[in-house]
Amino acid sequence: MTTKPKVLISDKMDPNAAAIFRMRGCEVDEITGKTPEELKAIIGQYDGLAIRSSTKATKEIIEAATNLKVIGRAGIGVDNVDIPAASAKGIVVMNTPFGNSITTAEHAIALMFALARQLPEADASTQAGKWEKNRFMGVEMTGKTLGLIGAGNIGSIVADRALGLRMKVVAFDPFLSPERAVDMGVEKVELDQLLERADFITLHTPLTDQTRNILSKENLAKTKKGVRIVNCARGGLIDEDALKAALDSGHVAGAALDVFVTEPAKEHALFGTPNFVATPHLGASTNEAQVNVALQVAEQMADYLVSGGVTNALNMPSLSAEEAPKLKPYMALAEKLGSLVGQLTTGSIPRISIHTEGAATELNIKPIVAAVLAGFLRVQSDSVNMVNAPYLAKERGMEVREVKTEREGDYHTLIRVSVKTDAGERSVAGTLFNNREPRLVELFGIKVEAELAGPMMYIVNEDAPGFIGRVGTLLGENAINIGTFNLGRREAGGEAVLLLSVDSPVSQDLLDKACKLPGVKRVKALAFS
């Protein structure tokens, strides 16, 4: 009987999230409000952890999560997840970047209106019994230039809404292509150009080493006098002390922050500053968004735990639930080829290349590459999987190349794995029989057909009469039963290879005896899952 995957929901979420997990075949516990020590004590029971912003998936928690396979963050930001620690342990980390995109974009637009018309201060003044009509002189947004720092999913929605308000939009985003900028109706510019031209600036970028304090004291000084700034993305994108000084001097006409460096921000130097608007991280706070991200994270995690589909992962190639069944045999082939190369090569491997031909080129190559790396590196550590294999390869300084050749060769589909070694380039290749059965078809330049499964023996020898008989006799004398016998050679009388599947593991003593057979150049025991 197959055990159902078990998921812990450790932060408050819409109850329909738990229902989705159960409907998809997972067991669910909803246990919220646990301290880090309490969470650490129970996390080992679970295959999946669903969180919002309260739970901190620290390195210590992750180390205690002996069975954990996936962490799902219902929301965009994953500051509360130690992604390197999760990746090293082979745990997929997912977020839901689209579930609250509209909500966050609308909040940014709302704060732009609030700044343009001084709405919070006007409201407070009016409700205090004053009627200061002449004090609150706003500005129109029509015709003004909006500067987007970050033009991804949320930024593009803000741009669309701003264009509807008849604003001109300029965008700084290193990943924004000229073609995409045209499609969005925005002008792609460098950061200094944006700072110089924008009447309003909104930030829609993650917090990284490159974006931290992107609006620094120096960059704030480059902005147009009278600029209004909105940040609904991440605290730390703006130098808050420098922003306070710019507001006090009047260089910045207004600023609205939904996020702060330290949260909850119950005290702050900016509080009380004229023309400053603050909200308590409300970007995703609508009923629709809360429901959307909860349902989305449940669907994504269940897909991964039940069928292997990977969506919105931050440390693994995406693989839809629809793609997974089609890719499964290719990934099995890729992992076996990677394992074969890993078992047959020694020394440092500065480069590994994954080459697909024919039908394989139409597939998502990223999971195939990850499977090759997992098979290759698992020879060195049994804790390697498709999640952490690319990171481990990078740590070892390996260059990973991906090559596609759409034309068909001798086979309708082919995966070739090549490694650069001290002895030169070495490669193996495999195909799928009946589109589902992995087969090795080439080994270091020698044509051979073999199924890679269970314990095996690899023998390189001189092609000569009587050799096969001597090998069979040796195995028989050592009570080793042969499953399959696979031969290949470069030319008659030249170098040949022999791949034997056997019914029991091959001992070192047997390997030593095989090495003494006439004509043998190399013998190696192999194992495949």
C-alpha positions in Angstrom: 0.0 0.0 0.0 1.4 3.4 -1.0 1.8 5.9 1.8 0.2 9.2 1.1 2.5 12.3 1.1 2.0 14.3 4.4 1.9 18.1 4.4 2.1 20.6 7.3 0.4 23.9 6.9 2.1 26.0 9.5 0.6 29.5 8.8 -3.0 30.5 8.6 -4.4 30.0 5.1 -7.7 29.7 3.4 -9.3 26.4 4.5 -9.7 25.4 0.9 -6.0 24.9 0.6 -6.2 21.9 3.0 -9.2 20.6 1.0 -7.1 20.7 -2.2 -4.3 18.7 -0.6 -6.7 16.1 0.5 -8.5 16.0 -2.8 -5.2 15.5 -4.6 -4.2 12.5 -2.3 -2.2 14.1 0.5 -2.6 14.0 4.2 -2.7 17.4 5.9 -2.1 18.8 9.3 -2.9 22.5 10.0 -0.8 23.5 13.0 -0.1 27.2 13.2 1.7 29.4 15.7 4.5 27.0 16.6 7.8 28.3 17.9 11.0 27.4 16.0 11.8 24.7 18.5 8.3 23.3 18.4 8.4 23.2 14.6 11.8 21.7 14.6 10.5 18.8 16.8 7.7 17.8 14.4 9.0 18.8 10.9 10.6 15.4 10.4 7.2 13.8 9.9 6.3 15.8 6.8 7.0 15.6 3.0 5.7 19.1 2.4 5.7 22.4 4.3 3.2 25.1 3.3 3.9 28.6 4.7 3.1 32.2 4.4 5.4 34.9 6.0 5.2 33.9 9.7 7.0 30.6 9.6 10.8 30.9 9.1 12.2 27.9 7.3 15.7 28.4 8.6 18.8 26.2 8.1 18.1 24.6 11.5 14.5 23.7 10.6 15.6 22.4 7.2 18.3 20.2 8.8 15.7 18.6 11.1 13.3 18.0 8.1 14.5 14.5 7.3 11.6 13.7 4.9 10.9 17.1 3.5 10.7 17.3 -0.3 9.0 20.6 -0.9 8.5 24.0 0.8 5.6 26.1 -0.7 5.4 29.8 0.1 1.9 31.2 -0.5 3.1 34.6 -1.8 6.0 36.1 -3.7 8.7 36.8 -1.2 10.8 33.9 0.1 13.0 35.9 2.5 11.8 33.6 5.3 13.2 30.5 3.5 16.9 29.5 3.5 17.0 28.5 -0.2 20.7 27.5 -0.3 20.1 25.2 2.7 17.0 23.7 1.1 18.7 23.3 -2.3 21.7 21.6 -0.6 19.3 19.1 1.0 17.4 18.5 -2.2 14.2 20.3 -1.2 12.2 22.1 -3.8 11.2 25.7 -2.9 8.2 27.1 -4.6 6.4 30.4 -4.4 3.2 31.8 -6.0 4.3 34.8 -8.0 1.0 35.4 -9.7 -1.6 34.9 -7.1 -1.3 38.4 -5.6 0.2 40.3 -8.6 -2.9 42.3 -9.4 -3.5 43.1 -5.7 0.0 44.4 -5.2 -0.1 46.4 -8.5 -3.4 48.0 -7.5 -2.0 48.9 -4.1 1.0 50.7 -5.8 -1.4 52.6 -8.0 -3.5 53.5 -5.0 -0.5 54.9 -3.2 0.4 56.9 -6.3 -3.0 58.5 -6.1 -2.7 59.1 -2.4 0.6 60.9 -3.0 -0.7 62.9 -6.0 -3.7 64.2 -4.1 -2.3 64.1 -0.4 -5.3 61.9 0.5 -4.3 60.7 3.9 -3.4 64.1 5.3 -6.5 65.7 3.7 -8.7 63.0 5.3 -7.1 63.5 8.7 -7.4 67.3 8.5 -11.1 67.2 7.4 -12.1 64.7 10.1 -10.4 66.9 12.6 -12.9 69.6 11.8 -10.7 71.7 9.6 -11.5 72.7 6.1 -8.1 73.4 4.6 -9.1 73.4 0.9 -6.2 75.6 -0.1 -3.6 73.6 1.7 -4.0 70.4 -0.3 -3.0 71.3 -3.8 -2.3 68.1 -5.7 -1.0 67.1 -9.1 -2.5 65.3 -12.0 -1.1 62.0 -13.0 -2.2 62.3 -16.6 0.8 63.3 -18.8 3.3 62.5 -16.1 6.2 60.1 -16.5 6.2 56.9 -14.3 9.5 55.2 -13.8 9.3 51.5 -13.2 12.3 49.9 -11.4 11.5 46.3 -12.2 9.2 45.4 -15.1 8.3 41.8 -14.3 4.9 40.4 -13.6 3.7 43.1 -11.1 5.6 45.9 -12.8 4.0 45.1 -16.1 0.5 45.3 -14.5 1.4 48.7 -13.0 2.6 49.8 -16.4 -0.7 48.7 -18.0 -2.7 50.6 -15.4 -0.5 53.7 -15.7 -0.9 53.7 -19.5 -4.6 53.6 -19.0 -4.2 56.8 -16.9 -2.5 58.4 -19.9 0.9 58.4 -18.2 4.2 57.9 -20.0 6.1 54.9 -18.7 9.9 54.3 -18.7 11.3 51.1 -17.2 14.7 50.0 -15.9 15.1 46.2 -15.8 18.2 44.4 -17.0 16.1 41.4 -17.9 13.6 43.4 -20.0 14.1 42.7 -23.7 13.5 45.5 -26.3 10.7 43.4 -27.8 9.0 42.9 -24.5 9.2 46.6 -23.8 7.5 47.3 -27.1 4.7 44.8 -26.2 4.2 46.5 -22.8 4.1 50.0 -24.4 7.0 51.2 -22.2 10.4 52.8 -23.0 13.4 50.7 -21.8 16.0 53.0 -20.2 19.1 52.9 -17.9 18.6 53.7 -14.2 20.2 57.2 -14.4 17.8 58.1 -17.3 14.9 56.9 -15.2 15.9 58.9 -12.2 16.4 62.0 -14.3 13.0 61.8 -16.1 10.5 60.2 -13.8 7.8 62.3 -12.0 6.7 59.1 -10.1 8.9 56.1 -9.3 7.6 52.7 -8.3 9.7 49.7 -7.3 8.9 46.2 -8.3 12.0 44.1 -7.9 13.2 41.5 -5.5 15.8 42.4 -2.8 19.2 41.1 -3.9 22.8 42.2 -3.5 22.3 44.1 -6.8 19.1 45.9 -5.8 19.8 46.6 -2.2 19.5 50.4 -1.7 19.0 50.9 -5.4 17.5 54.2 -4.3 20.6 55.2 -2.3 21.4 58.7 -1.1 23.4 59.2 -4.3 20.6 58.0 -6.6 17.9 59.9 -4.8 20.0 63.0 -5.4 19.8 62.2 -9.2 16.0 62.2 -9.2 13.9 65.1 -10.6 13.0 67.6 -7.9 9.4 67.0 -6.8 9.5 63.2 -7.6 7.1 61.0 -5.7 8.2 57.5 -4.8 6.3 54.3 -4.0 7.6 51.0 -2.7 5.3 48.0 -2.4 8.1 45.4 -3.2 10.7 44.9 -0.5 12.2 46.8 2.4 15.8 47.5 1.7 15.4 48.8 -1.8 15.5 52.4 -0.5 17.9 54.0 1.9 15.3 55.0 4.4 17.5 57.6 6.2 18.3 59.2 2.8 14.6 59.2 1.9 13.8 61.0 5.2 16.4 63.7 4.4 15.1 64.1 0.8 11.5 64.5 2.1 12.6 67.1 4.7 14.5 69.1 2.1 11.6 69.0 -0.3 13.6 67.4 -3.1 11.2 64.4 -2.9 7.7 65.7 -2.9 6.2 62.6 -1.4 6.9 58.9 -0.6 4.7 55.9 0.2 6.1 52.8 1.7 4.2 49.5 2.2 7.4 47.7 3.1 10.3 48.5 5.5 13.8 47.2 6.3 12.6 46.1 9.7 9.0 44.7 10.1 6.8 45.1 11.9 7.7 48.8 11.7 6.1 50.1 14.9 8.5 53.0 15.3 10.3 54.7 12.4 12.1 58.0 11.7 9.9 58.5 8.7 6.6 58.4 10.7 5.1 61.9 11.0 7.2 63.3 8.1 5.0 65.5 5.9 4.0 64.0 2.6 4.9 60.5 3.8 2.3 57.7 3.6 2.8 54.3 5.3 0.8 51.1 5.1 1.6 47.8 7.0 2.7 45.5 4.2 -0.8 45.4 2.6 0.3 44.7 -1.0 -1.2 41.2 -1.0 -3.9 42.0 1.5 -7.2 41.4 -0.3 -9.6 38.6 0.1 -9.1 37.5 -3.5 -5.3 37.4 -3.2 -5.3 35.5 0.1 -7.5 32.9 -1.4 -5.6 32.8 -4.7 -2.1 32.2 -3.2 -3.3 29.6 -0.7 -5.1 27.6 -3.5 -2.2 28.0 -5.8 0.5 26.8 -3.4 -1.7 23.8 -2.5 -2.1 22.9 -6.2 1.6 23.3 -6.9 2.8 21.3 -3.9 0.3 18.5 -4.5 1.3 18.3 -8.1 4.9 17.8 -7.1 4.3 15.3 -4.3 1.8 13.2 -6.2 2.9 13.4 -9.9 6.3 15.1 -10.0 5.1 18.4 -11.6 7.2 21.4 -10.7 5.7 24.9 -11.0 7.2 28.2 -9.9 10.2 26.6 -8.2 13.0 28.8 -7.3 15.7 26.1 -7.2 14.6 23.6 -9.9 13.5 23.7 -13.6 9.7 24.0 -14.0 8.0 20.8 -15.1 4.2 20.8 -15.5 2.1 18.0 -14.3 1.2 17.4 -18.0 4.9 17.3 -19.0 5.9 15.0 -16.2 4.6 11.7 -17.6 6.1 12.4 -21.1 9.4 13.4 -19.6 9.6 10.6 -17.1 11.2 8.0 -19.4 13.6 10.6 -20.8 14.7 11.6 -17.3 15.2 7.9 -16.4 17.4 7.5 -19.4 19.3 10.7 -18.6 19.9 9.7 -15.0 21.2 6.3 -16.1 23.6 7.8 -18.7 24.8 10.3 -16.1 25.4 7.5 -13.6 27.2 5.4 -16.2 29.6 8.3 -17.0 30.1 9.0 -13.3 31.0 5.4 -12.6 33.4 5.0 -15.5 35.3 8.3 -15.2 37.9 9.3 -12.7 39.6 12.6 -11.7 38.3 16.1 -12.1 35.5 16.8 -14.7 35.7 20.4 -15.7 32.9 20.1 -18.3 29.8 18.0 -18.9 27.7 18.3 -22.0 24.1 17.1 -22.6 23.2 16.8 -26.2 19.7 15.9 -27.4 18.8 14.8 -30.9 15.5 14.2 -32.8 12.3 14.0 -30.7 14.2 14.8 -27.5 14.8 18.3 -28.7 11.1 19.1 -28.5 11.1 18.6 -24.8 11.9 20.8 -21.8 15.7 20.1 -21.6 16.2 21.5 -18.1 14.8 18.5 -16.2 16.8 16.2 -18.5 20.0 18.1 -17.6 19.2 18.0 -13.9 18.6 14.2 -14.2 22.0 13.7 -15.9 23.7 15.7 -13.2 21.9 13.8 -10.4 22.9 10.5 -11.9 26.5 11.7 -12.4 27.0 13.1 -8.9 25.1 10.4 -7.0 28.2 8.2 -7.6 29.9 10.5 -5.0 27.0 11.1 -2.6 23.6 9.3 -2.2 22.0 12.5 -1.0 22.1 14.0 -4.5 18.9 14.6 -6.4 17.6 16.7 -9.2 17.1 19.7 -7.0 20.6 20.0 -5.5 22.6 18.4 -8.4 22.9 21.7 -10.4 24.1 23.5 -7.3 26.6 20.8 -6.4 27.9 20.8 -10.0 28.4 24.6 -9.8 30.2 24.3 -6.4 32.6 21.9 -8.1 33.3 24.3 -10.8 31.8 22.1 -13.6 30.7 23.8 -16.8 27.4 22.4 -17.9 26.5 22.7 -21.6 23.2 22.0 -23.4 23.2 21.2 -27.1 20.2 20.5 -29.3 20.2 18.9 -32.8 16.7 18.7 -34.3 17.6 16.3 -37.1 17.3 12.6 -36.5 20.3 10.4 -36.8 20.2 6.6 -36.4 17.6 6.9 -33.7 14.3 8.9 -33.6 15.4 10.3 -30.3 18.8 10.4 -28.6 20.5 11.8 -25.5 24.3 12.0 -25.4 26.3 12.8 -22.3 29.9 13.9 -22.8 32.5 14.7 -20.2 35.9 16.4 -20.6 38.6 14.4 -18.8 42.3 14.4 -18.6 42.3 11.7 -21.3 40.1 13.7 -23.6 36.3 13.8 -24.4 34.3 10.7 -23.5 30.7 10.2 -24.3 27.8 7.8 -23.9 24.5 7.9 -25.7 21.1 6.3 -25.2 17.6 6.2 -26.7 14.1 5.0 -25.8 12.7 1.8 -27.2 8.9 2.1 -27.7 9.2 5.7 -26.3 9.5 4.3 -22.8 12.3 1.8 -22.4 15.8 3.4 -21.8 18.6 1.8 -23.7 22.3 2.5 -24.0 23.4 2.5 -27.7 26.9 3.9 -27.6 29.7 3.7 -25.1 32.8 5.7 -25.5 32.5 5.6 -29.3 31.6 1.9 -29.5 28.2 0.8 -30.6 26.5 -1.3 -28.0 22.9 -2.0 -27.0 22.2 -2.6 -23.3 19.7 -2.0 -20.6 21.3 -0.3 -17.6 19.7 -2.0 -14.6 20.9 -3.6 -11.4 24.4 -4.9 -10.8 26.6 -5.0 -13.9 30.2 -5.7 -15.0 32.0 -3.5 -17.5 35.0 -5.1 -19.3 37.3 -3.5 -21.9 39.2 -6.2 -23.8 41.0 -7.1 -27.0 38.6 -8.7 -29.5 39.8 -12.3 -29.7 38.3 -15.8 -30.1 37.5 -17.6 -26.8 37.2 -14.5 -24.6 33.5 -14.7 -24.0 33.8 -18.3 -23.0 36.6 -17.5 -20.5 34.4 -14.8 -18.9 31.4 -17.1 -18.7 33.5 -19.8 -17.1 34.9 -17.4 -14.5 31.4 -16.1 -13.5 30.1 -19.7 -13.3 32.9 -20.8 -11.1 32.1 -17.9 -8.8 28.3 -18.7 -8.7 27.4 -15.5 -10.6 24.4 -15.9 -12.9 24.4 -13.8 -16.1 21.2 -11.9 -16.9 22.1 -10.2 -20.2 25.2 -10.2 -22.3 25.9 -7.1 -24.4 28.9 -6.8 -26.8 30.4 -4.0 -28.9 33.7 -3.4 -30.7 35.3 -0.7 -32.8 36.5 -3.2 -35.4 37.3 -6.9 -35.8 40.3 -7.7 -33.6 40.4 -4.2 -32.1 39.1 -2.9 -28.8 35.8 -4.3 -27.5 33.5 -3.7 -24.6 31.4 -6.2 -22.7 28.5 -5.2 -20.5 27.1 -8.0 -18.3 24.0 -7.7 -16.1 24.3 -10.2 -13.2 22.0 -11.4 -10.5 24.2 -10.5 -7.6 26.7 -7.8 -6.7 30.2 -8.2 -8.1 33.0 -8.7 -5.4 36.4 -7.1 -5.6 37.9 -10.6 -5.6 36.0 -11.4 -8.8 37.1 -8.2 -10.4 40.7 -9.0 -9.6 40.3 -12.4 -11.2 38.7 -10.9 -14.3 41.6 -8.5 -14.6 44.0 -11.4 -15.0 42.1 -12.9 -18.0 44.1 -12.7 -21.2 43.3 -9.6 -23.3 41.5 -7.7 -20.5 42.4 -4.0 -20.3 39.9 -2.8 -17.7 37.2 -4.2 -15.4 34.7 -2.3 -13.4 31.6 -3.2 -11.3 28.6 -1.0 -12.0 25.2 -0.6 -10.2 22.0 1.0 -11.4 18.7 1.6 -9.6 
